[in-house]
Structures are given as C-alpha cells and as structure tokens.
Amino acid sequence: MPGDEVARREEGGALLARISDAFVRMQKEYWGLGPVQAKSYMMDDLLLVVMRDGMTRAERTMVDFGDADLVRNFRQTFENRMTQELTGMIEELTGRKVLTYQSQILFDPDVVAELFVFDRAAPGGAKEIVATAKGQLDEEPLGEVESEMGTSTRAAPTGEMSRPDLT
C-alpha cells in the first residue's frame, strides 16, 4: 500500500512543518530575528526542533569577544521565562501534554536545539516518526526557511547517507 505510506508521510510531515514554522515565527516575534533554517524531528515521545543561524548581531559580537557563556546564560534565562508559551504552543499543535522542555544554544555552527518530552508516544501509527525518517532519507524539506524573513521551502543540510528502504 504505497499510497497509504505517502499519505501518512505527508500528514506527519505537515505537522512537523507547522511546528518548525511556529518556532520561526516565535523567534522573529520575541528575538527580532528568526533562524535561517528550522527543522523538526519526532521520535516516540520526543520532539526535537533544530534552528540554524539565528543569533542576533549583539550575540555574535559577544561570542567574538569570548563571552559565549554570557550569551548562553541569557538565552537560557529567556527560554526559562518562555517555557509556558513554548510548551503551550507545542501542546496545541500536537494534541499531547509536554512533561518537560529544554533549550540549548550551540556556537560554531550557530544552532539552537529545543527538546520536548511528551506524556506519550505519537498516536495514530506514528506518522510524524515516519515523516522524520523519510525526510532524512529523502532529504525532504519540512519547515525550513529560505531567509531570515522567508517561508518554508529549503532543506537543512543532512550530509551524505545511505538510503535503506523503510517499507
């Protein structure tokens, strides 16, 4: 039933794209600058949102001065204050309760990773998990942005990998 698999992947991929888009919008709203790329991954009871190239000019300057810890500390404090809004947004999009959430900024390359743990694994045949796997193997774009002010169109870099059959 290849048609069923395509429908599952598109439905699951649509949720992942909505999650990525929501994070880009929220980053632009609260930071004044959104990431250049964002991609969401769903695995069992975990959601990982990875955003690339979203540091502000001031943050980049502070990192260049050798003050990456100050940038990380400020980002962590800000994310802690935003927990209710972020987890509420994810609960609304997924229909599942978020038990805990953690954010981390990495430097060189500029990457922000947002990790959510749900109260249960993805329901309904785990469409998002299949979409995550297929998106990686097929290098399909799921919620990446074209530019700092763009829309979802471009895939994040994944590197070369073998492509085993998931069916």
C-alpha positions, 0 to 999 in steps of 0.5 A: 500500500504505497499510497497509504505510506505517502499519505501518512508521510505527508500528514506527519510531515505537515505537522512537523512543518507547522511546528518548525514554522511556529518556532520561526515565527516565535523567534522573529516575534520575541528575538527580532530575528528568526533562524535561517533554517528550522527543522523538526524531528519526532521520535516516540515521545520526543520532539526535537526542533533544530534552528540554524543561524539565528543569533542576533548581531549583539550575540555574535559580537559577544561570542567574538569577544569570548563571552559565549557563556554570557550569551548562553546564560541569557538565552537560557534565562529567556527560554526559562521565562518562555517555557509556558508559551513554548510548551503551550504552543507545542501542546496545541499543535500536537494534541499531547501534554509536554512533561518537560522542555529544554533549550540549548544554544550551540556556537560554531555552527550557530544552532539552537536545539529545543527538546520536548518530552511528551506524556506519550508516544505519537498516536495514530501509527506514528506518522510524524516518526515516519515523516522524520525518517523519510525526510532524512532519507529523502532529504525532504524539506519540512519547515525550513526557511529560505531567509531570515524573513522567508517561508518554508521551502529549503532543506537543512543540510543532512550530509551524505547517507545511505538510503535503506528502504523503510517499507 
